[in-house]
Amino acid sequence: MYVVLVTYTAPVTDVDYALPDHAEWLTKQYEQEHLIASGRRDLHRGEVMIVRPMSRLKIDAMLASDPLSIRHLASYEVIEFAATRTCHELNDINELLAG
């Protein structure tokens, strides 16, 4: 799994203008079952996304298609981790427990 920290790198007004396109992109990522959760960070600094297990190349390609990335409005820190424990609701997506 991955935690992605999105940090806005442009003025808030520029980011706000792109947010409808970004929201549509998020919807597509949920429809494709790539995302587990997402939300805005405090002080309108950026966002946090929790991404299902996938190859690093796939997540990099996914993030490169984000309108915030295309418009150079955000940077992304991708943190890969192997969850050794999860709540029952997440057991099915935990690659260490599934199977």
C-alpha positions as CSV (number, residue, x, y, z in Angstrom):
1,M,0.0,0.0,0.0
2,Y,1.0,3.6,-0.3
3,V,0.4,6.9,1.5
4,V,0.7,9.8,-0.9
5,L,1.3,13.2,0.5
6,V,0.2,15.9,-2.0
7,T,1.6,19.3,-1.4
8,Y,0.3,22.3,-3.3
9,T,3.2,24.2,-4.9
10,A,1.1,27.0,-6.4
11,P,-1.0,29.8,-5.0
12,V,-4.3,28.6,-3.5
13,T,-6.3,30.5,-6.2
14,D,-4.6,28.5,-8.9
15,V,-5.1,25.2,-7.1
16,D,-8.8,26.0,-6.4
17,Y,-9.4,26.6,-10.1
18,A,-8.0,23.1,-10.9
19,L,-9.9,21.3,-8.1
20,P,-13.0,20.4,-10.1
21,D,-10.8,18.6,-12.6
22,H,-8.9,17.0,-9.8
23,A,-12.1,15.9,-8.1
24,E,-13.2,14.2,-11.4
25,W,-9.8,12.5,-11.6
26,L,-10.2,11.2,-8.0
27,T,-13.7,9.8,-8.9
28,K,-12.1,7.8,-11.7
29,Q,-9.4,6.5,-9.4
30,Y,-12.1,5.3,-6.9
31,E,-14.0,3.8,-9.8
32,Q,-10.9,1.9,-10.9
33,E,-10.5,0.8,-7.2
34,H,-7.0,2.4,-6.9
35,L,-7.8,4.6,-3.9
36,I,-8.9,3.5,-0.4
37,A,-9.2,7.0,1.1
38,S,-8.4,10.6,0.3
39,G,-8.8,14.0,1.8
40,R,-7.5,17.5,2.3
41,R,-4.6,18.3,4.6
42,D,-4.9,21.0,7.2
43,L,-4.5,24.7,6.3
44,H,-5.2,23.9,2.6
45,R,-1.6,22.7,2.2
46,G,-2.5,19.7,0.1
47,E,-4.0,16.3,0.4
48,V,-3.4,12.7,1.6
49,M,-4.3,9.6,-0.4
50,I,-4.2,6.0,0.6
51,V,-3.6,3.9,-2.4
52,R,-4.1,0.1,-2.8
53,P,-1.2,-2.2,-3.5
54,M,0.1,-1.8,-7.1
55,S,3.5,-1.5,-8.8
56,R,5.4,1.7,-8.2
57,L,5.4,2.3,-12.0
58,K,1.6,2.1,-12.0
59,I,1.2,4.6,-9.1
60,D,3.7,7.0,-10.7
61,A,1.7,6.9,-14.0
62,M,-1.5,7.4,-12.1
63,L,-0.2,10.4,-10.2
64,A,1.2,11.9,-13.4
65,S,-2.3,11.9,-14.9
66,D,-3.6,14.0,-12.0
67,P,-4.6,17.5,-13.3
68,L,-2.7,19.0,-10.4
69,S,0.4,17.3,-11.6
70,I,-0.2,18.1,-15.3
71,R,-0.6,21.8,-14.4
72,H,2.5,21.7,-12.1
73,L,0.4,22.8,-9.1
74,A,1.5,20.0,-6.6
75,S,4.3,17.7,-5.7
76,Y,3.8,14.2,-4.5
77,E,5.6,12.2,-1.8
78,V,4.9,8.5,-2.2
79,I,5.4,6.4,0.9
80,E,5.2,2.7,0.4
81,F,4.5,0.5,3.3
82,A,3.5,-3.1,4.1
83,A,0.7,-3.0,6.6
84,T,1.2,-5.7,9.2
85,R,-2.1,-5.0,10.9
86,T,-5.3,-3.6,9.6
87,C,-8.9,-3.2,10.8
88,H,-11.2,-6.0,9.6
89,E,-12.6,-3.8,6.9
90,L,-9.2,-3.5,5.2
91,N,-8.1,-7.1,5.5
92,D,-9.1,-7.9,1.9
93,I,-6.8,-5.3,0.5
94,N,-3.9,-6.0,2.9
95,E,-1.4,-7.9,0.7
96,L,0.2,-9.4,3.8
97,L,-3.1,-10.8,5.1
98,A,-5.0,-11.5,1.9
99,G,-4.7,-14.9,0.3
